[in-house]
């Protein structure tokens, strides 16, 4: 359905000598290689044929034309074929910060044997926001990226499909193979935040036409969808412009026999409440209480990349001056989500169902306990055995700042009342970790690290 694309690379050189946004992790220590490729061709564009946007997600679309493009894809894969688990995660790069962003470097990616193809699909990836100092690929390194071009986000869905064809089963192994000859058996589509909104539109409208992906993983997803056809050439100038283009909350369609896992923090829960649906043999929703869209760890990683690539302080650029962001790390939950998606795809064993965050009223509002922490949901040890009030939002007018949530340490008196002794605190943490492992949202590998961290930060 999408025209095939031509692959160029691996790409080297340029003014900086590395791909924009590349991981801060030394992938070679895991036996991995990371390479960048260009892909070019004509991307199929699409339009909805429904008279109105169906809230059940069962959209009907058709090809509407094509647009020429040349973009990039960063591939991360095991060097040793024996380590490969057969699944390529095709990830929709995120442009919310006005630059081309991707991560997918948590331990389970490497230790689980996944390959990753991070695809730059949108106009902002290439050109950045329409500002005096854009931060797109072209402006960062004209020598390396000056030939790239995406004329409209309408091409994004066709680009995503074309990239999947180049790394998936049935690709031309005699041609330039970004997977190094690996036996690819499955493709897992992935998108986080804004990219999850675009991936939702792909799932609802394009997947029924292409059947390109074997599973979908939505990360920190508000339930919004993105338009298939923007009919607008102007670039966004900031993140609020992007959000204003999103369509209302809709459900993910439930008539495709494709596994879908949505992994959400507390931040997304009120908005996603309208998109909730029952867990089935093809759908799971995980919601983690007391967590945020962008925790201190996420902010630290993104800030590290900004400092390395752009030489700027992210907090200063984004105007982040609110309370301390949420400190609860979502990485263990993400590790568990990839582990369970692999089992679901390869062995048809669905992820364990999890309790959902308690929400009431209209508009949907999170129910909180006596400490101000959300009730219900997945409860990571830092939430099950809290030492601070941790929330997913702060009500800030600064959208990026709001996504960080907050952490307010308990007073010494509160800590003493909850945990009279250090030993009692550590005992409770160990029980919470064990419960998380038994429930399936903590992997045994992460359990050990959690207990060590608790030992180093336990109230005295």
N, C-alpha and C positions, 0 to 999 in steps of 0.2 A: 504494500500500500504506500510506503514511503520509498522514494527513489533511493537507489543504493548510493553510497558515498565512497569517495576515494580516500585512502589513508596515506599520510605523508609523515615520515619520521623513522626512528625517534628524533626529536628536535633537540638541538644543542645550541650553545652560543648565546648571543645577545649581550646587552650591556651588563646584565647582572650575572648571567651564567646559571641560573636556576629557574624553574617554573614559578610564576607568581602563586603564592598561597600554599606552596609545598609544605609538607608536614615538618614539624619541629623534631619528630622522632627519627632516629637513625634506623631506617628500615632494614639495613643490611645485617644488623644484629639479630634480626628475626629470620634471616635467610630470604629476604625479599629484595626486589628491585623495583624502583619507581622510574617510569619513563613518560615523556610527554609526546603526544602525536597531534598533528593537525588532521582534520577531516573536512572534506569539501564536497559539494554536490548541490542538488536541488531538493529542498525539504518540502514535503507535502504539507499544505495548509488545509485547515478543516473549518467547517461551519456546522452549527446546530440546525437540524431540520425541524425540531420541535417548535411549536408556536410560543411556548413559554418554558422557562427553566423548571424542570421537574425536581421537586425537593426530595424525591426518593432516589435520585441519582441515576435513574434508568433513562439516560439521555440517548438521543439518536443523532448521529453526526454523519457527515459525508465529506469526501475531499472537495476542496474548493479551488485548488490551483497548486502552485509551487513557487518557492522563492530560493534564489541562489544563496549559498552561505559558504563560509570558511571559518571554522572555529577550532577549538583545541579540546583535547581529552587527556587527562592524566591517569595513567594505568599503574597500579600497584599489584604485584603478583609474586607468588613464591617462585624461587629459582628452581627448586627441586620439585619435579612433577609429583613425586610421591607425597609431598606435603599438601598438595592442592585438594580441597574438599569437593571440587566439581562445580562450585557456585561462584558466579561473578555478581557482585553488587554494582549495579549501574545507578550512580547517584546523580541527582539533579543539583548542580552547584547553586549555592545561595548567593543572592546579590543584595540582601537587605542593607549591608553596610556600604553600598555603592561601589563595591569591588567584587571580584570573583572569589567566592569562599567555599572551601570544602574541608572536611576533617576525616572521619572514618579511620581513625588510628588508635582506637581503644584496643586493649590486649587481645580480646576475642577475635578481632579481625585477623591478627597474625597467628595467634596460637590455634585458632579454629581452622586455619588454612584457606580463608577466603581470598579471592582476587577482587580488586576494586577498579571500576572505570568511572572517574569523576568528570562529568561532561558540562562544558560551558554552553548553555543553550540560549541565553537571553542577551538582549541588546546591551544591558548594563554590564554584563560580563566583559564584553569587548570594549565598550566606550566609557563606562562609568556613568554616574549621575551627570546631568547637564548642568555643570557648575564651572566656575572659573578654573578650578583645579581638579579635573576628573581623575578617578582612580581605577580606570578600566585597564585591560590588558595592553591596549595600544599605547596609552599614555605612559604606562609604567616602563615598557621596553619596546619602543618603536622598531628597533633593529630586529627583535625576535618576533614581535606580534603585529607589525605594521600591515601585514597582508590579510589579517583577519577581518571578517565582515559578517554581521547578522543584521539584515535590513529591518526586521520587525520581530516582536515576540510571537507573532503568528507562526513563525517558522520553528518555534521551540519544540513543538510536539513532534514534528517530522524529524528534527535534529536528534531528539532523544531516541526515536525509533531507529534512525540510521546508525547511531552509535552502538545500539544494542546488536544490530546486525553484524557489526564489525568485530564484536567480541564474543558473540554467542555461538551456540551449536549450529553447525551448518555453514559457518563462515568459510571463506576461501583460504584454506591452509597453504596453498601454493603461493598466495600473495603475501604482502607485508603483514605479518601476524603479530598484533600487539600482545597477544597472550602467550607468545613464545612456544606455540605448539601444545599448550595444555589442553587436556580433554575436558572441555566445558560442557556440562550437562544441564545447567540450570541458570536462569537469569532472575535476580531479585532486584526489583525497582525500589529505589530509596529516595526520599525527599524529606527535608526538615524545614519547619517553619514556613516561610513564604514558598519555598520549593515544594512543601507538602501540599499547599493549595493548588499549585500547578499540576502536581502529580495526581491529585484527586480528579481534576478535569481530564487528565490523560486516562485514568482508570475508568471514569464514568463514560467517556465519549470515544476514546481512541483504542483502548485495549480490546473492546468487542470487534473492532475492525482488523487489528493487527495480530492479536493473540501472541504478542511478542514476549511477554514476561510470564514467569511461572509463579511469582509471588510479589506482594507489595508490602513495604514497611514504611509507615508514616510516623515521623518523629516530631514531637511537640507541634501537633496539628490542631488548629483552631476550628477546623471543619469548614473553613471558607473554600471556595473554588475560584479559579481564575478564568477569564474569558478565553474562548478559543480564537476569536477574531477581535483584535483591538480596533482595527480601522483607524489607527492613530500612530503617526510616525514619530511624534515628539517623544523625547526621552524624559523619564522622571527626573526631578531635581532633588528629591529626598525620599526617605522611606514612607512618610505619610502619603505621598503621591501614589506609591505602589499599593498601599493598603486600600486607598479609595477606589482602585480599579477592581478589587476583589468583589465577587458576587456574594449574595447572602449565603448563610450556612445551609448546606445540603448534606444529605446522607451519602455514604458510599453505596453504590448499587449492590444488591444482594443476590443477583441472579447469575453471577459468573462463578464458575467452579475454580476459583483462584484464591489461595490463602492470603489473608489480609490481617496484619497486626498493626494497631495504632498504639504508640507508646507516648503518653502525655504526662506532663508535669501538672502541678496544681494551677499554673498560670492559664492553661488552655481550657481547663475543665468547665468553667461557666459558659464559655462560648460553645464548646463542643457538646454541651448538654442537649442541645436541639438535634444534634447529629447522632446521638447515642443509638445503638441498636443491640439486640440481644446477642450474646456470644453463640456461635454456631460452629459447625464443623469446618467452616471456611472463614470465620471472623473472630477476632479477639480484640478487646480494648483493655489496655493497662493504664491506670491512672495512679500517679504517685503523690500522696499527700505531702505537704510541707516542702515541696520542691519548686523550682522556678524554671522558666523558659531558658534562662541563661544564668547559671550559677557562677560562683567566683572562679571555679575551674574553667568553665567555658570562656568567661571574660578574660582570664589570664592567658589562655591559648590564643584567642583571637588577638589580644593586645600584643602578645609576643610576635605574631606574624606581622601585624601592622608595624611594629617597631623595626623588625628586620627588613621588611619589604619597602616600607614607605618612610621610615625614619621619623615617625610621628607617634605621639602619645594618644592612644585610642580614647581614653577618658576625657582628655581635653577636647579632642575633635568632636566627640559625641555629646559633650556637655554633661557628663555624668558627675553629679555632685550631691546625690541623694544619700539615703542611709546605706549602711553596709549591705551589699547584695547577699542573697541566699547562699549559704555555705554548704548545703547538702548536695553532694556530687551525684549526678545521674549516670555516671559512667558504668557502675556495676549493673544498673538496670538495662543500659544499652547492651552491655556484654551479654546479659541473659537473653535479651531479645534476639540478638544475632544467633546465639546458640540454639534457641528454640525454633527460630525460623528455618535453620538448616535441618533440624530434625523433622519439621513439618514438611519441607520440600522433599527431602530425601527419603524419609521413612513414614510419612503421613501420620506423624504423631503431633497433634496440635499443642501449642503452648498451654500451660495450666491456666484455667480461668482465675481471675483475681477480683477481689472486692473493689467497688468503685467509690470514688469520693462522694460523700453525702452532700447533696444539693437540694435546695428547696426554693419555692417561690417563683415570682416572675417580676423582674428579670431573674434568671437563675442565680442563686447566692449560695456560697459554700457554708455549710454548718461547721462551727468551730467549737473546740473544747474549752475548758476553763483557762488554758494557757494561750488561747488564740490560734491554736494549730488546727488545721482541717481535720475533720473526722472522716473515718472510712478510708478507702483506697489502699494501695500498697504502702506499707510503712517501713521504709528503710531504717536501719538501726538508729541513725541520728534523729529520726522522727519518733520512732517507737520508744526510745530512751532519750528524751530531749534535754539539752542544756541551754536551749535558746528558743524563743518564739520565731519559727521559720515560716514564711509565707511566700506565695507565688506572685503577688502584686503589691504595689505600694500606692496606687492611685495617682501616680505622677503624670503631669502633662507631657513629659518627655517620654516618648514611646519606647525608645531603647532602654532608658533608665527603668521604666516600669517592668520590662521583661526580666530584670534582674531579681525581682522580689526583695525580700529583706531578711536579716537575721538580727534579733535583739537578744543578747545574752540574758539569761535569768539572773536575778540578784543572788548574792551569796546566801541570803536567808532561804530563798526558794530552793536553791540547789541543796542546801543542808536538809531541808524538809523532805525533798524527794529522795536524796541519796545520803543518808547519815554517815556512811563510810565509803571510802574509795572502793573497797572490796564489793560492796553491794551494787554500786554503779557498774563495775566490770562484770559482775554476775548477770545483771539485767541485759547488758550489751551482748554478752555471749549467748543468752537465751534468744534475743531478738535476731542475732545473726543466724543461729541454728534454725529458727522458725522461717527466716527468709530462704535459706537453702532448701528446707523441706517444702516450702511453697513454690520454689522454682524461680524466684525473682533475684536470687543471689547465687552465683556460681561458687563452688567450693574454693576455687583459686582466689576469688575476691574476699571470701569470708576471712581468710587468714590475715589479709591486709587490713580489713576493717577492725579486727580485734587488736592488732598492733597499734593502729591509730588511736583507738580508744584508750589503750594503756598509756600512750604518750600525752593524751589531752584530758585524762580523767580529772574530775574535780577533787581537790585535796581534802 
